[in-house]
Amino acid sequence: MEQTPAVVPDAGVMGRIRSEIASAKGWLKFLGVLTLIYGILTALALVGILFIIIGLIMIKAGSRGADYVERGDLEGLVEYHSKLKTYFTISGVLAIIALAGGAIGLIVSIIVLLTTGF
C-alpha cells in the first residue's frame, strides 16, 4: 500500500488548531474531573471503574492539548488526539452495549407482556 506524503499546514491552519485546542482543553479537564468523580461514586459496579478510566483519559487529553498550545509540542498534539481516540472508542463500545441491552430488555418486556396477557 502506498502512503500519501505528509502535508505541512501553513501557519494559519496551525493557529486555528491551537485556538480550537485551547478552547477545548478546559472543558475536557472539567468533564474529565466530573466523570472521574462519578466513577468513584459508582466504583462498586464495573461501569464505575470504566468512568474512572474515561475521566482520566479526558484529563490527560486536556493536559496534552495544553502542552501543544503552550509550547507548540507536536508530541503533545499527537497524544491529545490519541487520548481522544481512546475516549471515543470506549464511549462507542459502551453505547453499543447500552443499545444491545436496551434491545434485549425491550424484547424480554414484549415476551413477558404477550405471555401474561398484558
Secondary structure, DSSP 8 states (H G I E B T S, - for coil): ----------HHHHHHHHHHHHHHHHHHHHHHHHHHHHHHHTTTSHHHHHHHHHHHHHHHHHHHHHHHHHH--HHHHHHHHHHHHHHHHHHHHHHHHHHHHHHHHHHHHHHHHHHHT-
